[in-house]
Amino acid sequence: MEFTEEQLKRYSRHIILPEVGGKGQKKISEAKVLIVGAGGLGCPVGYYLAAAGVGTMALVDNDTVELSNLQRQIAHSVKTLNVNKAESAKQTFEALNPDVNVVAIKERINSKNILGLIRDYDIVVDGTDNFPTRYLINDACVMLRKPLVSGAILRFEGQVTTILPGEGPCYRCLFEEPPPPGLVPSCQEAGVLGVLPGVIGALQATEVLKLILGKGRPLKGNLLIYDALGVNFRKVKIPRNDNCPVCGKDPSIKELTDLPEEYCSI
C-alpha cells in the first residue's frame, strides 16, 4: 500500500523509528487483531492499537456500558450509557483513527463460536474478567496456533503474558485448572484502581505491536506482574508443562467445552 500524505504525517513518529519504518507501519496497517472484552483492559488496548493504525480490529463483548464502568473503561462515556460496549468502543476508536476498520461483535464467547470468531485474525488479546472465558480463549488459541496476549487486573495488581502456541507455555501450563468457585473475588467484589487497567492494557498493546513487527522479545514463557502500590514490576518464569492437558505431548483436551458459570471471576 502507498501511504497518503495525511497517513505519513499521522504515523510519522513510527516511521522515523528504524525498528518500524514504512515497512513496519505497513505490517501494522495490514494486521488483524481480535480483542475479547471491551472493558477495563480492552479499552486501552484498543485505543493504542487504533492510534497505531492496526488495519482491522474486532471487539467482542455482549455487555452494555454502565455508570460504574466509567471509572476505568476509558473508551466509553456518559453518552454511551446502556449502549453495547463493543459498539461504544468502535465509535471511539473510529473517531480517533478512521483508517482502522473496527468490527463490533455483540456476542458472548463460548465453545461453539470461538473458533469461528478468532480463525481469521492474526493475534488475539484476552481482556476478560472471568475464568471460564480465559481458559476457553487459551485452549482455542492453542488449537488454532494463534498468538495470545493475556492480561488480568485486581485491586492494585495486574499481570501480562504472551502465549505463542508451539513455542512456549500456555495459560494452563501456569494454572492447569481454575480455582474453586468463590476463592478469588471479582473486581466487583474486591475493587480495582481505575488507572491500573491503563498500565496493563498499554503493556498488552505493546506486546501486540512487537508481535506484528517481529521486533524485541515478547513475554513468551514469562508472567509480568505489576504492583501499583509498591511501584514494582517482577517477572516470573513459566515453565512449559509437557503434561499440559491442552499443549502437552499427549493433550487430553481435544475439544472445547464451557466451564460452569459458578467459577469465580478474576
N, C-alpha and C positions, 0 to 999 in steps of 0.2 A: 504494500500500500504506500501511497505517497501522502505525506502529511501536508495539510493545508497550512497557510501562514498562521492562522489562528491556533492550530494544534501545535505548531512549532513553538509558538510563544507560551501556550499553556503548559507544555511539558519540557520547557527549556532547562529547568533545573535538574531534570532527569537526564536529558540528552547530553548535557555537558559532563556528566559523570562518566569516566572511562569504563566503569563496570556496567553501565546501561547503554548509553549512546542511542543512536537512531535504531539500530538492530534490536536492542533490548526493549525499547519503547514499542517497537512493532510486535515483539513477542507478547508484551503486556496487552496491547490492543487486540490481539488475536486469542487471548486466553479466555477460558470459560470456567468460572468458579461458582460452586453451589454452596450457599450458606444456610445451614439448618438452624432456624431461630432468628427472629428479627427483634430480639430483646436486648438485654444489657450488653452482651458480647457481640451479637450480630450487628448492632448499630454502629459501634466504632470500626469494626472490621469492614463493613460495607462502605462507610464514609471514606475511609482511607483508600480502599480499593477503587471506589468510584473516582476519587480525586486523582489516583494514579493512572486512570484510563483503562482499567480492565474491560475488555470488549463486551463480554456477556457475563452477567452476574444474576444468579437466581436466588431468591429469598423464599424459604419455606417456613410458613407459620400460619396456623389457623386461629390464633388468638386475636383479640381486639385490644386497642390501646385503652388503658385505664389511667386515672389520675396518679395513682401510686407508682406507675411506671416512669413518670417524667423526672423523678429524682436521679435517674441514671441512664435511661434509654433515650439517647440524645437525638435520634432520628425522628422522634415523634414530638408532638406539641399539643397544646390545648385545642388547636384547630382540627386535630385528627382523633380526638377522643371518640371511642366507640367504633373507629374505623379498623379494619383488619390491619395487623401490624406489617405484614408483607407489603400491602398496598400503600400504607402510610410511608414506610421506608423507601419504597420505589419512587414516590413523589419527591421525597427529599433528595435522594441520590441523583435523580434525573435533573433536578433543578440545579444541583451542583455541577454536573457534567453531562450534557446532552449527548456526548459521544458514546456513553455507556448504555447498552441495552439491558435494562433491568427487568427481569421476569418475576412477577409476584405469583407464588404458588400457594394458594389458600387452602392447604391440606395439612393433615396431621400425618407425620411419618409413621409408617407401620411396615410390618414384614411383607405385605402384599404389594406395596407401591414403591418401596425404597430403591430397589434395583433399577426400576424404570426411570426413577427421578434422577439418580446420580450417574447413570450409564454414559450420558453424552457430555459430562463435564470433566475437566482436567484435574481439578482439585476440589476437595470437599472440606468445609470448615464446620466444626461442631461448636455451636454457640448455645446448646440446650442446657436445661437445668434439672434433668431427671435421669436416673439410672437406666430405665428401660430403653429410652431413646439413645442414650450414649452407647450402650452395648450393641444395639441394633445397627447404629451407624458404623461402629468399628467393624463388626462382622461383615457387613455389606461391602465396605471398602476393601477389606482383606480379600473377599471373594472376587471382587472385580479389579483388584490391584490398583485401587485409586489412592493417591496420596491424601492423607487426612491430617488437618491441623486442629488439635483439640484443646479447648480451654475450659476452665472452671473457676468459679468465684464463690466465696462465702465469708461474710463478716469483714475481716481486714486482710484476707489472704487469697491469693489466686495462683493458678498453675497453668502451664502450657507445655505441650509436647507435640512433636510431629511424627506421624506414623507413615512409614514408607514400606508397604507390604512387599515381602520378599527380600528386603534389605535390612530390616531391623525388627525390634519387638513391636507388638500391637498393644492395645489397651488391656486386653485380657492377660498378657504377659505380666503386666503390672498389677492388675486387680482381676483375678480369674473369675470371681463371682461378685455380684453386688452385695453390699452389707445387708443384714436383716432389716426388714421394714421397721422404721421408727428409730434406728440407731443414729443416723445422720440427719440433723434438722435441715429444712429447706431455707432459702433466703427469706421467704415469707415468715418463717418461724424465728430465725436467728438474726435476720437483717444483713445488710451489706452496705459498705461505704460507697456512696454514689460515684466517686471517681475511680474506684477500683476496676470496674469493667473497662474503663478507658485505657488503663495501663495494660491489662491483659489482652484486650481487643487489638490494641496497637501492636503488641508483640505477635499476635496471631497474623495480622495483616502483613507484618514484616516477613514472617515465615512463608506466607503465600507468595509474596513478590520474589523472595530468594529462590523459591522452587520454580517459578515461572522463568526467571532469568538464568537459573543454573549457576548462581553465584553464592559464595560463602558456604558455611556449614549449617545445615538445618539441625533442629533439635532431635534428630533421629537417635533413639536409644537414651535420651535424657529427658527428665522432667524438671522444668524450670519452675521454682516456687518463689513467689514474691510475698514478703511480709511488709505490709504498708506501715504498720506501727513502728517496726524496727528499722524501716528503710533498708531491707536486706533481701538480696537475691541469693538463692543457693540452687545448685544443680545436682540432681540425684540421678545416678546411672540406672537405667532399666535393662537388666539382662534379658536376652531373648530366651524364652522358655521352650525347649524342644518338645515338651509335653503340653504346650498350649492347646486348648481344645479347638481353636479356630485357625491358628497359623503354625502349629507344631508339625512334626514329621508325620504324625498319624492323626489328623484332626477328627474329633468326634462330632463337631458341629459342621454339618454339611448342608443344612437348610436353615433358613432364617425363621425365627419364631419370636413372638412378642412376649416380653416378661409381664407378669401380673402387675396391674396398676398399683397394688399396695406397696410396691418397692419405693423406698424413700427418695426424695429429691435431694439434689446437692446444690 
